[in-house]
């Protein structure tokens, strides 16, 4: 199964380079950190007002900050598909 969504790589980059943590930004916005995380990772679409407020906090242009990139991800394989043909599972290297 393939998952398709839009993400905001510029938003992720700007948050990382700003030195602010997601929980701090969420608190400044008055929203739940999980809500902000869903926006950053493309699972929620922010309102125009929220886009503007995020851009102000990050001192960025909202058009640049919320430029979308379409991605697809393959869903994780089930355990049976991960088992090698010989049936032996190797120990992880630590």
C-alpha positions as CSV (number, residue, x, y, z in Angstrom):
1,X,0.0,0.0,0.0
2,X,1.3,3.4,-0.9
3,X,0.7,6.5,1.2
4,X,0.7,9.8,-0.7
5,X,0.8,13.3,0.9
6,X,2.2,16.8,0.6
7,X,5.0,17.9,2.9
8,X,6.6,21.3,3.6
9,X,10.4,20.8,3.5
10,X,11.1,24.5,3.8
11,X,9.0,24.6,7.0
12,X,11.0,21.7,8.4
13,X,14.3,23.3,7.4
14,X,13.4,26.7,8.9
15,X,12.3,25.1,12.2
16,X,15.6,23.2,12.4
17,X,17.7,26.3,11.6
18,X,15.7,28.6,13.9
19,X,16.8,26.7,17.0
20,X,13.3,26.6,18.2
21,X,11.7,23.3,19.2
22,X,8.4,22.2,17.9
23,X,6.8,22.2,21.4
24,X,7.9,25.9,21.9
25,X,6.5,26.9,18.6
26,X,3.2,25.1,19.3
27,X,3.0,26.9,22.7
28,X,3.6,30.3,21.0
29,X,0.8,29.5,18.6
30,X,-1.6,28.2,21.3
31,X,-2.0,24.9,19.6
32,X,-1.2,21.3,20.5
33,X,2.2,20.0,19.6
34,X,0.7,17.0,17.8
35,X,-1.3,19.4,15.6
36,X,1.8,21.3,14.7
37,X,3.6,18.0,14.0
38,X,0.8,16.9,11.6
39,X,1.1,20.2,9.7
40,X,4.9,19.9,9.4
41,X,4.7,16.3,8.2
42,X,1.9,17.0,5.7
43,X,-1.0,15.3,7.5
44,X,-2.9,18.5,8.2
45,X,-3.4,21.6,6.1
46,X,-3.0,24.8,8.1
47,X,-5.4,27.7,7.8
48,X,-4.1,31.0,6.2
49,X,-4.1,32.6,9.6
50,X,-2.0,29.8,11.1
51,X,0.4,29.9,8.1
52,X,0.9,33.7,8.7
53,X,1.4,33.2,12.4
54,X,4.0,30.4,11.9
55,X,5.8,32.5,9.3
56,X,6.0,35.5,11.7
57,X,7.4,33.3,14.4
58,X,10.0,31.9,12.0
59,X,10.7,35.2,10.3
60,X,10.0,33.7,6.9
61,X,7.9,34.3,3.9
62,X,4.7,32.2,4.2
63,X,4.7,31.4,0.4
64,X,8.2,30.0,0.6
65,X,7.7,28.3,4.0
66,X,4.6,26.4,2.8
67,X,5.8,25.4,-0.6
68,X,4.4,21.8,-1.0
69,X,6.3,18.8,-2.2
70,X,4.4,15.7,-3.1
71,X,5.8,12.4,-1.7
72,X,4.8,8.8,-1.7
73,X,5.8,6.2,0.9
74,X,5.6,2.5,0.8
75,X,3.8,1.0,3.9
76,X,6.0,-1.1,6.1
77,X,6.3,-4.8,5.2
78,X,4.6,-7.4,7.3
79,X,6.8,-9.7,9.4
80,X,6.4,-12.6,7.0
81,X,7.9,-10.6,4.2
82,X,10.9,-9.6,6.4
83,X,11.9,-13.2,7.2
84,X,14.8,-14.3,5.0
85,X,14.2,-17.3,2.7
86,X,16.3,-19.6,4.9
87,X,14.0,-18.7,7.9
88,X,17.0,-17.6,10.0
89,X,16.9,-14.1,11.4
90,X,20.3,-12.6,12.2
91,X,21.0,-10.7,15.4
92,X,21.2,-6.9,15.1
93,X,24.7,-5.4,15.1
94,X,25.1,-3.1,18.1
